[in-house]
């Protein structure tokens, strides 16, 4: 047992000796006594420093050394394991070492070293602090009349490190603009001067928040954030009711990318905007004075509210709201030999072959959208989330807010009749019974050339009913071969429905016979190719055309 312990002891001693020799640091080896190294002062810039090194080595030249350089670290104890920068010189009497890629406003410790014959000799430890970026740049001002920005720079000592100079800007208040996330413009002709003067393009609307920046080796240094007057709408021009156009004018009109200008207009919204209402874009912007003119593609009847706008990305600038009134053409009464006179064209049409405008049941103006949620006389209640209730022309409590009493009304009243509201006088929407009289007493023909249904009365006079289709949601379904016309009569047993006249150019139906794989093997068409008209139950929320009637004198 004693012999084994002795062997173990000798083994452990040999391991410790080997470990001690292996862990000896390079700088702890005996330096060359014939060489001395002195670390001199450094000249720091924003992200680099130049260090001077003094070497005393009688009889030796720069080429006699394996390596000369500087170790550096943010830790005060600098070792050979820290970062290093090598000297690049051929004169031992004048050695400088450039340390790149440092952090701004940071204290570094450094010391010089030489290696000769595998032996390292180090100098003394010194320190320097790179420049503070807050003292580098001073933001100047922005001229709203010329949209030029100027800045005074203080980049002495690191001009060669600058890769980009310019301004970054945004329209968002309360934020400091950044060159990598917001808009920016750079001085491509910058020549190491002390100032820059740049024209800012795409000037934001209303307010501009801006600051200058200098980019050094990928690191951006900013000046102080300031604000100024951005672009703005100078005026809303007059409305030309002959061409139905309107003009606007911007403060600035040059240097923009993606700038859109135009007119937004609405019948229901007294402050029309580009999201909720109809818009039209102009095609020409006068770059000299910022003026533009836009023409309404479809001019609504009645009172129309409109204003010019300018759009730049997510920003929208509006001018003053103005309004005009467009009178709807009124049709002429035609005597078909029936109990009432029928108009020669649809409500909102310019001529007999036009579809005209679309109205839901009980609505007096055309809409942008026709759904259950947008139908006339429908509402919601906070007590019943997700449910819709009818408030007028009701007979069933199931469709009303609990506790309400049905009014029992079955025919549109004058204030809810689109024909009466728009054409005035004695014009109104036909009842179900008057449409039934039209169906029973008139001859129906399909006029393919004009996509109209011709109704000829007992006395030989006729009217044309265009194949106007119908409207639902944001879409108009107008295949010209069928039409849905409004009556003024509510469907008796279903409050959400009304009577409507349905016309089709053919009265056929098609059945497809398929095999076990789903392939069509036979097509069966039944019915007549003749046009037909009938009264149907239809939802109150659909958009349908209206053919007014008036009483005989």
C-alpha positions as CSV (number, residue, x, y, z in Angstrom):
1,X,0.0,0.0,0.0
2,X,2.9,2.4,0.8
3,X,4.5,1.6,-2.6
4,X,1.3,2.5,-4.4
5,X,1.0,5.8,-2.5
6,X,4.5,6.8,-3.5
7,X,3.7,6.2,-7.2
8,X,0.5,8.2,-7.0
9,X,2.3,11.1,-5.3
10,X,5.0,11.2,-8.0
11,X,2.3,11.1,-10.7
12,X,0.4,14.0,-9.2
13,X,3.6,16.1,-8.9
14,X,4.4,15.5,-12.6
15,X,0.9,16.6,-13.6
16,X,1.1,19.7,-11.5
17,X,4.5,20.6,-13.0
18,X,3.2,20.0,-16.5
19,X,0.1,22.2,-15.8
20,X,2.2,25.0,-14.4
21,X,4.4,25.0,-17.5
22,X,1.4,24.9,-19.8
23,X,-0.4,27.8,-18.2
24,X,2.5,30.2,-18.2
25,X,1.4,33.5,-19.9
26,X,3.2,34.8,-22.9
27,X,3.7,38.2,-21.3
28,X,5.3,36.5,-18.2
29,X,8.1,35.0,-20.3
30,X,11.4,36.8,-19.9
31,X,11.5,39.8,-22.4
32,X,14.4,40.6,-24.6
33,X,16.7,42.9,-22.5
34,X,18.0,44.5,-25.7
35,X,14.5,45.8,-26.6
36,X,12.4,48.3,-24.8
37,X,8.8,49.4,-25.7
38,X,7.1,52.6,-24.7
39,X,3.4,53.2,-25.2
40,X,2.8,56.8,-26.2
41,X,-0.3,58.9,-26.3
42,X,-3.3,58.1,-28.6
43,X,-5.3,60.4,-30.9
44,X,-8.9,59.1,-30.6
45,X,-11.7,60.0,-33.0
46,X,-15.3,58.8,-33.0
47,X,-14.8,55.2,-33.8
48,X,-11.0,54.8,-34.1
49,X,-7.7,55.9,-32.6
50,X,-4.1,56.3,-33.8
51,X,-1.5,55.2,-31.2
52,X,2.2,56.2,-31.3
53,X,4.8,53.6,-30.2
54,X,8.4,54.2,-29.3
55,X,10.9,51.2,-29.6
56,X,14.5,51.2,-28.5
57,X,16.5,48.4,-30.2
58,X,20.1,49.5,-31.0
59,X,21.3,48.0,-34.3
60,X,17.9,46.6,-35.3
61,X,15.4,47.7,-38.0
62,X,11.6,47.3,-38.3
63,X,12.1,44.1,-40.4
64,X,14.1,42.4,-37.6
65,X,10.8,42.0,-35.6
66,X,8.2,39.3,-36.1
67,X,5.3,41.7,-35.1
68,X,4.7,45.1,-33.7
69,X,1.3,46.4,-32.5
70,X,-1.0,47.4,-29.7
71,X,-3.3,45.3,-27.5
72,X,-6.5,47.2,-26.4
73,X,-9.5,46.5,-24.2
74,X,-12.2,48.2,-22.2
75,X,-10.8,46.4,-19.2
76,X,-8.0,48.2,-17.4
77,X,-5.9,45.0,-17.3
78,X,-4.7,44.5,-20.9
79,X,-3.3,41.1,-21.9
80,X,-2.2,39.4,-25.0
81,X,-5.6,37.7,-25.2
82,X,-7.3,41.0,-25.9
83,X,-7.9,42.6,-29.3
84,X,-4.9,43.8,-31.2
85,X,-4.0,46.0,-34.1
86,X,-0.7,45.6,-36.0
87,X,1.6,48.3,-37.1
88,X,2.3,48.8,-40.7
89,X,5.6,50.7,-41.2
90,X,9.2,50.4,-42.4
91,X,10.7,52.9,-40.0
92,X,11.4,51.9,-36.4
93,X,11.9,55.5,-35.4
94,X,8.3,56.5,-36.3
95,X,5.7,53.8,-35.6
96,X,1.9,54.4,-35.4
97,X,-0.9,51.9,-35.0
98,X,-4.5,52.6,-36.1
99,X,-7.2,50.9,-34.0
100,X,-10.5,50.7,-36.0
101,X,-14.1,49.8,-35.3
102,X,-14.3,51.2,-31.8
103,X,-17.5,52.3,-30.0
104,X,-18.2,56.1,-29.6
105,X,-17.8,57.7,-26.2
106,X,-16.0,54.7,-24.7
107,X,-12.9,54.5,-22.6
108,X,-10.2,52.0,-23.8
109,X,-6.9,50.8,-22.3
110,X,-4.0,49.9,-24.5
111,X,-0.3,49.0,-24.5
112,X,2.2,48.4,-27.2
113,X,4.1,45.2,-27.8
114,X,6.8,43.7,-30.0
115,X,7.7,40.1,-30.8
116,X,11.2,39.1,-31.8
117,X,12.3,35.5,-32.1
118,X,9.0,34.3,-30.5
119,X,9.6,36.4,-27.4
120,X,7.1,39.2,-26.6
121,X,8.0,42.5,-24.9
122,X,5.2,44.8,-23.8
123,X,5.2,48.5,-23.0
124,X,3.3,50.5,-20.4
125,X,-0.6,50.7,-20.2
126,X,-2.4,53.9,-21.1
127,X,-5.9,54.9,-21.9
128,X,-8.0,57.1,-24.2
129,X,-11.7,57.8,-24.7
130,X,-13.3,58.0,-28.1
131,X,-15.3,61.1,-29.0
132,X,-18.8,61.7,-27.7
133,X,-21.3,61.7,-30.6
134,X,-23.4,64.3,-28.9
135,X,-20.7,66.8,-29.7
136,X,-20.3,65.9,-33.3
137,X,-23.2,67.4,-35.2
138,X,-25.5,70.5,-34.8
139,X,-28.8,70.5,-36.6
140,X,-29.6,73.7,-38.5
141,X,-33.0,74.6,-39.8
142,X,-35.6,73.8,-42.4
143,X,-37.0,76.4,-44.8
144,X,-40.7,75.7,-45.5
145,X,-40.7,77.9,-48.6
146,X,-37.9,76.0,-50.4
147,X,-38.1,72.8,-48.3
148,X,-34.3,72.9,-47.9
149,X,-32.6,71.8,-44.7
150,X,-29.2,72.9,-43.5
151,X,-26.8,71.6,-40.8
152,X,-23.5,72.5,-39.4
153,X,-21.1,69.6,-38.7
154,X,-18.1,69.1,-36.4
155,X,-16.4,66.1,-37.8
156,X,-12.8,67.1,-37.5
157,X,-10.4,64.2,-37.1
158,X,-12.6,61.5,-38.6
159,X,-13.7,62.9,-41.9
160,X,-12.4,59.8,-43.7
161,X,-14.6,57.5,-41.7
162,X,-17.9,59.2,-42.7
163,X,-19.9,57.1,-45.2
164,X,-23.1,59.1,-45.3
165,X,-24.4,62.5,-44.4
166,X,-28.0,63.7,-44.6
167,X,-31.4,64.3,-43.0
168,X,-34.0,61.8,-41.8
169,X,-37.6,62.9,-41.3
170,X,-41.1,61.8,-40.5
171,X,-44.7,63.1,-40.0
172,X,-45.2,61.2,-36.7
173,X,-45.1,63.6,-33.8
174,X,-43.4,62.6,-30.5
175,X,-40.8,60.4,-32.2
176,X,-37.2,60.9,-33.2
177,X,-36.8,60.1,-36.9
178,X,-34.2,57.4,-37.7
179,X,-32.2,57.0,-40.9
180,X,-33.0,53.3,-41.2
181,X,-36.8,53.4,-40.5
182,X,-38.0,56.7,-41.7
183,X,-37.7,58.8,-44.8
184,X,-34.2,60.2,-45.5
185,X,-32.3,62.3,-48.0
186,X,-28.5,62.2,-48.3
187,X,-25.9,64.6,-49.5
188,X,-24.2,62.6,-52.3
189,X,-21.8,65.5,-53.0
190,X,-20.5,65.8,-49.4
191,X,-16.8,66.7,-49.5
192,X,-15.7,66.7,-45.8
193,X,-17.0,70.2,-45.3
194,X,-18.5,71.7,-42.1
195,X,-22.0,72.2,-43.4
196,X,-24.6,70.6,-45.6
197,X,-27.6,72.0,-47.5
198,X,-30.1,69.4,-48.8
199,X,-33.5,69.6,-50.5
200,X,-36.0,67.4,-48.6
201,X,-38.2,65.4,-51.0
202,X,-41.6,64.0,-50.2
203,X,-42.2,66.7,-47.5
204,X,-44.8,65.4,-45.0
205,X,-48.2,67.1,-44.7
206,X,-48.9,69.6,-41.9
207,X,-45.8,69.0,-39.8
208,X,-42.3,67.7,-40.5
209,X,-40.1,66.3,-37.7
210,X,-36.4,66.1,-38.8
211,X,-32.8,65.8,-37.7
212,X,-29.5,65.5,-39.4
213,X,-27.3,62.5,-39.2
214,X,-23.7,61.4,-39.9
215,X,-23.0,57.7,-40.6
216,X,-19.6,56.5,-39.5
217,X,-18.7,52.9,-40.3
218,X,-22.3,51.9,-40.2
219,X,-23.0,53.8,-36.9
220,X,-25.5,56.6,-37.2
221,X,-25.0,59.8,-35.1
222,X,-28.0,62.2,-34.9
223,X,-28.5,65.8,-34.3
224,X,-31.3,67.3,-32.3
225,X,-34.9,66.6,-33.5
226,X,-36.7,69.7,-34.7
227,X,-40.0,70.4,-36.4
228,X,-41.3,72.7,-39.0
229,X,-44.3,73.4,-41.3
230,X,-44.8,70.6,-43.8
231,X,-46.9,70.6,-46.9
232,X,-50.4,71.9,-46.7
233,X,-53.5,72.6,-48.9
234,X,-53.7,76.2,-49.9
235,X,-57.2,76.3,-51.2
236,X,-60.2,74.4,-52.5
237,X,-61.2,75.7,-55.9
238,X,-64.6,76.4,-57.3
239,X,-66.9,73.7,-58.7
240,X,-67.6,73.7,-62.4
241,X,-71.2,72.4,-62.7
242,X,-70.9,72.1,-66.5
243,X,-68.0,69.7,-66.4
244,X,-68.6,68.7,-62.8
245,X,-65.0,69.2,-61.8
246,X,-63.2,70.8,-58.9
247,X,-59.7,72.2,-58.3
248,X,-57.3,72.2,-55.4
249,X,-53.8,73.6,-54.7
250,X,-50.9,72.4,-52.6
251,X,-48.2,74.4,-51.0
252,X,-45.4,72.3,-52.5
253,X,-45.8,70.3,-55.7
254,X,-42.2,69.2,-56.7
255,X,-39.9,66.5,-55.6
256,X,-42.6,64.0,-54.6
257,X,-42.7,60.2,-55.2
258,X,-46.0,58.5,-55.0
259,X,-48.0,61.7,-54.4
260,X,-51.7,61.4,-55.3
261,X,-54.2,64.2,-55.6
262,X,-57.9,64.3,-56.3
263,X,-61.4,65.0,-55.1
264,X,-63.5,62.9,-52.6
265,X,-67.2,63.5,-52.6
266,X,-70.4,62.2,-50.9
267,X,-74.1,62.8,-50.5
268,X,-74.4,61.6,-46.9
269,X,-71.1,62.7,-45.3
270,X,-70.6,66.4,-44.9
271,X,-66.9,65.8,-44.5
272,X,-66.1,63.3,-47.3
273,X,-62.9,61.3,-47.0
274,X,-61.0,58.8,-49.2
275,X,-61.9,55.8,-47.0
276,X,-65.7,56.1,-46.7
277,X,-66.7,58.0,-49.8
278,X,-66.3,58.2,-53.5
279,X,-63.0,59.5,-54.9
280,X,-61.6,60.5,-58.2
281,X,-57.9,61.1,-58.9
282,X,-56.6,63.8,-61.2
283,X,-54.3,63.0,-64.0
284,X,-52.2,66.2,-64.2
285,X,-50.5,68.1,-61.4
286,X,-49.1,71.5,-62.3
287,X,-45.6,71.3,-60.7
288,X,-45.1,75.1,-60.9
289,X,-48.0,76.1,-58.6
290,X,-49.2,72.9,-57.1
291,X,-52.7,73.2,-58.7
292,X,-54.7,70.3,-59.9
293,X,-58.2,69.6,-61.3
294,X,-60.3,66.4,-60.9
295,X,-63.6,65.5,-62.6
296,X,-66.3,63.4,-61.0
297,X,-66.7,60.2,-63.0
298,X,-70.3,59.7,-61.7
299,X,-72.1,62.7,-60.4
300,X,-74.8,62.0,-57.8
301,X,-78.1,63.8,-57.9
302,X,-79.1,66.0,-55.1
303,X,-76.7,67.8,-52.7
304,X,-73.1,66.7,-53.0
305,X,-70.4,67.5,-50.6
306,X,-66.8,67.5,-51.9
307,X,-63.3,68.6,-51.1
308,X,-59.8,68.1,-52.7
309,X,-57.2,65.9,-51.1
310,X,-53.5,65.0,-51.4
311,X,-52.3,61.6,-50.4
312,X,-48.7,60.7,-49.7
313,X,-48.3,57.1,-48.3
314,X,-50.5,56.9,-45.2
315,X,-50.9,60.7,-44.9
316,X,-53.9,62.4,-46.3
317,X,-54.4,66.2,-46.5
318,X,-57.9,67.7,-47.1
319,X,-59.0,71.1,-48.4
320,X,-62.2,72.9,-47.4
321,X,-65.5,71.3,-48.0
322,X,-67.8,72.7,-50.7
323,X,-71.1,71.6,-52.0
324,X,-73.3,71.7,-55.1
325,X,-76.8,70.5,-56.0
326,X,-77.5,68.4,-59.1
327,X,-81.1,68.2,-60.1
328,X,-82.3,64.7,-61.1
329,X,-84.0,64.6,-64.5
330,X,-87.7,63.8,-64.2
331,X,-89.3,61.4,-66.6
332,X,-92.4,62.0,-68.7
333,X,-95.7,60.2,-67.9
334,X,-96.9,57.6,-70.4
335,X,-100.6,56.5,-70.6
336,X,-100.6,52.7,-71.2
337,X,-104.4,52.6,-70.7
338,X,-104.1,51.5,-67.1
339,X,-105.2,53.0,-63.8
340,X,-102.0,55.1,-63.4
341,X,-99.5,56.8,-65.7
342,X,-96.1,55.1,-65.9
343,X,-92.8,57.1,-66.3
344,X,-90.8,56.7,-69.5
345,X,-87.6,56.1,-67.6
346,X,-86.2,54.9,-64.3
347,X,-85.5,57.0,-61.3
348,X,-82.0,58.5,-61.6
349,X,-81.7,57.7,-65.3
350,X,-80.8,60.2,-68.1
351,X,-82.8,58.4,-70.8
352,X,-85.2,55.4,-71.0
353,X,-82.5,52.9,-71.7
354,X,-80.5,53.8,-68.6
355,X,-80.6,51.7,-65.5
356,X,-80.8,54.7,-63.2
357,X,-80.0,54.5,-59.5
358,X,-80.6,51.6,-57.0
359,X,-82.6,51.9,-53.8
360,X,-83.3,49.6,-50.9
361,X,-86.9,49.4,-49.7
362,X,-87.7,52.5,-47.7
363,X,-84.5,54.3,-48.8
364,X,-84.7,57.7,-50.6
365,X,-81.0,57.8,-51.7
366,X,-78.7,55.4,-53.5
367,X,-76.1,53.7,-51.3
368,X,-72.5,52.5,-51.6
369,X,-73.4,49.2,-49.9
370,X,-76.6,47.2,-49.7
371,X,-76.8,44.6,-46.9
372,X,-78.9,43.7,-44.0
373,X,-76.8,46.0,-41.8
374,X,-77.3,49.0,-44.1
375,X,-80.9,48.6,-45.0
376,X,-83.3,51.4,-44.2
377,X,-85.1,51.3,-40.8
378,X,-82.8,48.7,-39.3
379,X,-81.0,49.1,-36.0
380,X,-79.0,47.3,-33.3
381,X,-79.3,47.4,-29.6
382,X,-76.5,47.2,-27.0
383,X,-78.8,45.0,-24.9
384,X,-78.7,42.4,-27.7
385,X,-75.2,42.3,-29.3
386,X,-75.1,40.9,-32.8
387,X,-78.8,41.2,-33.4
388,X,-80.6,43.5,-35.9
389,X,-84.1,44.9,-35.4
390,X,-86.6,46.6,-37.8
391,X,-88.1,49.9,-36.6
392,X,-90.7,50.7,-39.2
393,X,-93.2,48.9,-41.5
394,X,-93.6,46.0,-39.0
395,X,-96.2,43.5,-38.0
396,X,-94.2,40.8,-36.2
397,X,-92.7,41.5,-32.8
398,X,-90.0,38.8,-33.5
399,X,-88.2,41.3,-35.8
400,X,-88.4,44.3,-33.4
401,X,-86.6,45.3,-30.2
402,X,-88.3,43.4,-27.4
403,X,-91.1,45.5,-25.9
404,X,-91.8,47.4,-29.2
405,X,-95.2,47.5,-30.8
406,X,-95.6,46.7,-34.6
407,X,-97.0,49.7,-36.6
408,X,-98.8,47.5,-39.1
409,X,-97.8,49.7,-42.1
410,X,-97.7,47.9,-45.4
411,X,-97.1,50.6,-48.0
412,X,-94.3,53.1,-48.2
413,X,-95.2,56.6,-46.9
414,X,-94.2,59.6,-49.0
415,X,-91.2,60.5,-46.9
416,X,-89.8,56.9,-47.5
417,X,-90.7,56.7,-51.1
418,X,-87.6,57.3,-53.4
419,X,-89.7,58.4,-56.3
420,X,-91.7,61.0,-54.3
421,X,-88.5,62.2,-52.5
422,X,-86.5,62.8,-55.7
423,X,-89.1,63.6,-58.4
424,X,-91.5,65.4,-56.1
425,X,-95.1,66.3,-57.2
426,X,-97.4,63.3,-57.4
427,X,-94.7,60.8,-58.5
428,X,-94.4,57.6,-56.3
429,X,-93.3,54.0,-56.4
430,X,-95.9,51.6,-57.8
431,X,-97.8,49.3,-55.4
432,X,-97.8,45.5,-55.8
433,X,-101.4,45.8,-57.2
434,X,-100.3,48.3,-59.9
435,X,-97.5,46.1,-61.0
436,X,-99.9,43.2,-61.2
437,X,-102.1,45.3,-63.4
438,X,-99.1,46.0,-65.6
439,X,-98.4,42.2,-65.8
440,X,-102.0,41.2,-66.6
441,X,-102.8,44.0,-69.1
442,X,-99.6,44.6,-71.1
443,X,-97.7,42.7,-73.7
444,X,-94.1,41.8,-72.8
445,X,-91.3,41.7,-75.3
446,X,-87.5,41.4,-75.0
447,X,-85.6,44.0,-77.0
448,X,-82.1,42.5,-77.2
449,X,-80.5,45.5,-79.0
450,X,-81.1,47.8,-76.0
451,X,-81.3,45.1,-73.3
452,X,-84.7,46.3,-72.3
453,X,-88.1,44.8,-71.7
454,X,-90.9,46.4,-73.7
455,X,-94.3,46.7,-72.0
456,X,-97.1,47.6,-74.5
457,X,-100.4,48.7,-73.0
458,X,-104.0,48.0,-74.3
459,X,-104.0,51.4,-76.1
460,X,-100.7,50.6,-78.0
461,X,-98.4,52.9,-76.0
462,X,-95.3,51.3,-74.5
463,X,-92.5,51.8,-72.0
464,X,-89.0,50.3,-71.8
465,X,-87.8,48.6,-68.6
466,X,-84.0,48.2,-68.7
467,X,-82.5,44.9,-67.6
468,X,-80.9,46.5,-64.6
469,X,-80.2,43.5,-62.4
470,X,-79.9,44.3,-58.7
471,X,-77.3,45.4,-56.1
472,X,-76.0,43.6,-53.0
473,X,-73.1,44.5,-50.7
474,X,-70.7,46.6,-52.8
475,X,-71.6,44.9,-56.1
476,X,-74.0,45.5,-58.9
477,X,-75.3,42.4,-60.6
478,X,-76.3,43.7,-64.1
479,X,-76.1,41.0,-66.7
480,X,-78.8,42.9,-68.7
481,X,-81.0,39.9,-69.2
482,X,-83.0,40.3,-66.0
483,X,-84.2,43.0,-63.6
484,X,-85.7,43.6,-60.2
485,X,-88.0,46.6,-59.8
486,X,-89.1,48.1,-56.5
487,X,-92.7,48.1,-55.4
488,X,-94.0,50.2,-52.4
489,X,-95.7,47.1,-50.8
490,X,-94.2,45.2,-47.8
491,X,-94.5,41.4,-47.9
492,X,-97.3,40.6,-45.5
493,X,-95.8,37.8,-43.4
494,X,-92.1,38.5,-43.4
495,X,-91.0,42.0,-42.2
496,X,-87.6,41.7,-43.8
497,X,-89.1,41.3,-47.2
498,X,-91.1,43.3,-49.7
499,X,-92.8,42.6,-53.1
500,X,-90.7,43.2,-56.1
501,X,-91.3,42.8,-59.9
502,X,-88.9,40.3,-61.5
503,X,-88.3,40.3,-65.2
504,X,-86.2,37.8,-67.2
505,X,-85.4,37.6,-70.9
506,X,-86.1,33.8,-70.9
507,X,-88.2,31.4,-68.9
508,X,-86.0,28.4,-69.0
509,X,-84.2,26.2,-66.6
510,X,-81.3,23.8,-67.2
511,X,-80.7,20.4,-65.5
512,X,-77.4,18.6,-65.8
513,X,-77.2,14.8,-65.7
514,X,-73.8,13.5,-64.4
515,X,-72.2,10.1,-64.1
516,X,-70.6,8.5,-61.1
517,X,-67.4,10.4,-61.7
518,X,-69.2,13.8,-61.8
519,X,-68.9,14.2,-65.6
520,X,-71.9,15.8,-67.4
521,X,-73.4,13.3,-69.7
522,X,-76.6,15.1,-70.6
523,X,-78.0,18.7,-70.5
524,X,-81.8,19.1,-70.2
525,X,-83.4,22.5,-70.9
526,X,-87.0,23.0,-70.0
527,X,-89.4,26.0,-70.2
528,X,-89.9,28.7,-72.8
529,X,-87.4,31.1,-74.4
530,X,-90.0,33.9,-74.1
531,X,-89.5,36.7,-71.6
532,X,-91.6,36.8,-68.5
533,X,-92.5,39.0,-65.5
534,X,-93.8,38.1,-62.1
535,X,-94.1,39.5,-58.6
536,X,-91.8,37.8,-56.0
537,X,-90.9,38.1,-52.4
538,X,-87.5,39.9,-52.1
539,X,-85.3,41.2,-49.2
540,X,-85.8,44.9,-48.2
541,X,-82.0,45.3,-48.1
542,X,-81.4,44.6,-51.9
543,X,-80.7,47.6,-54.2
544,X,-83.4,47.7,-56.9
545,X,-84.3,50.1,-59.7
546,X,-87.5,52.2,-59.4
547,X,-90.0,53.0,-62.2
548,X,-92.2,55.8,-60.8
549,X,-96.0,56.2,-61.5
550,X,-98.3,59.1,-61.1
551,X,-102.1,59.4,-61.0
552,X,-104.2,60.3,-64.0
553,X,-105.7,63.8,-64.0
